[in-house]
Structures are given as C-alpha cells and as structure tokens.
Amino acid sequence: MIRLIALDLDGTTLRSDGTLSDRTKKALKEAIKRGVHVVVASGRSFHSLPLCLREIQGLEYAISSNGAAISRMLDGTCLYRNCMEEEKVLEILELMEPYPVSLEGFVDGVPYASREYVENPAAFGAPPGSFPYIRRTRRPVEHIREFIRENRTRVDAIDILAADVEFKREIEARLAALGGLYVTSSVPHLVEIGNKTAGKASALAWLSEFLGISREEILACGNADNDRDMILYAGVGAAVDNSSDSLKAAADVVTADNDHDGVAVVIEKMVLRGEFDGKRSKDQCNAFIGKE
C-alpha cells in the first residue's frame, strides 16, 4: 500500500511549459484526500517552487535543493537542513577561480546569482527556455562568488553553469577528485553540488522516518540524474517516458511523459484504484499501469 508519494517537479510532474495539468491536480488532491502524504522532491530551492503547488491544499512537505532541506509547504518552516561543509564551499570557490563562468548559491532556501547573469543569461550560455525561470527566481547580487564566501556556513547548494558538454565533464571530474561532495545534474546545462550526505533519497529517508512510513510504502517519480537515488530508495520508483535510458532502467515503472500526465497515470492506477499491493516485479508493475 502506498502511503507517501515523492514527486520531482521539472520534467516530471510539471509539463514542459512549467504548468500542472488539471488531471495531475485532480490525482494529487484525491490522493491527499485519502490520507496519502504527497511530497515535493525538487532540485529547486524552497523559495523558487512554483506557485501552482500552493493550490494543492494538504500538500505538506517539500524536499528542496536536491535534499539539502525539508520544509513545511504551509508556512515555510524548515524541519531538516543538510548544509554544505564550510571547507568544501571554499574548496569549490578555489577550484572555480580560473573559470569565468556563473555560479548560483542557495542560502537558507533562497537562490542567488550574479546580477549580470540574471539580467542577461544568454551571455553565460544559459538555454533560452530557462531565461524566464532564472529572472523570476534568482535574487541578483553584485559579486556572487564573494557572496557565497561570506555565507559559506549557510549554503544549501551550489550550481555551476556548464552549457558546454566537455566543460561540464571536466568540472564533474575535478569535483569528483576533490571528494566529499554530492554532485548531480537535473538539466544538461547545470552541475549541482551539495553536501556529501545530501540527495533526495537521504532527505526522503529522514522524512519517511519522521512520518512513520516504510520505504516499501513510498512511490517516487522522477526524470533526471538527481532523481536516481530517490527512485532506487522508494518501494516503487517511476520514471516518466522523457527520462534518460539509465533512469528508466533503474525504475520499477516507466509511465507516460510529463506532457501526457505520466505522474497522474501512476497515481491513478497504483494509489487511487487501491489495487496495488507493492509486491510485484518490475515487469508486473509496468503491465499494471499499461506500459509495455
């Protein structure tokens, strides 16, 4: 029996235009009405979560910044925080010193970036589709690296803009050599860094214990590399059809894509119909939701 649903947002629960479909809203509201805990699990900082989520009454908790924090949706109270180590923040800043790229710093649930990046994301190689989101959610500061340094004891996460594939690989390799970090990516143009014990799975484990729910009673839905640990942790891990092949292989279920209500399909069939006992093989799970 599923008692908790953990949902990635971008590319999973949200459509490609950033909205929440009526069918998905209905499925979430019905699950909450039946006593199921519905939890956001996003790489976004808490204060950049979309307003459409506020329409879902009873949506209680949000895992944000790739597992760096858990907050109550109603009032923003932080229940759990897994900040980066001060030493590692300084090591990352030193590592990035020779590179003229933009950084983002998440501090106390708020995303900050350099003013020139927020005003002109194109100059830093950000993809055009991300411009409205960047301008809407990032708080501009004059000198982002110095800002991160000054707030090094309160950093939830750091993002590095890495639009070039080879540069991204180089930075990921150098961060791996640095060690003691959680490094992931939710979109192709970002390298996302957190504390070594961060990740959606570790935050989900804390929250499920807090709520008295076993991992076998969790359904987790995602689409990207930063969802992999959560997908593997949950009793049922569902990947939408627009996920990478590696995430699909890791998941128990592959559902429709994010523009065709894949999350709603899983919830309707595995939670709302009450037919799923949580003890099925991967092939049986896929057959259960009608996915070949």
FENBELRA-V814942 format. One record per helix or strand. SS is the DSSP state (H for helix, E for strand). FROM is the first residue (numbers start at 1). LEN is the number of residues. If there is no record, write none. Layout:
SS_FROM_LEN ; SS_FROM_LEN
This chain:
E_4_4 ; H_9_5 ; H_22_12 ; E_37_5 ; H_46_3 ; H_51_5 ; E_61_4 ; H_65_3 ; E_69_4 ; E_78_4 ; H_86_10 ; E_103_5 ; E_110_5 ; H_115_5 ; H_121_4 ; H_128_10 ; E_139_3 ; H_144_7 ; E_155_7 ; H_165_14 ; E_181_4 ; E_190_6 ; H_200_12 ; H_215_3 ; E_218_5 ; H_225_9 ; E_236_5 ; H_245_6 ; E_253_3 ; H_258_3 ; H_262_11 ; H_282_7
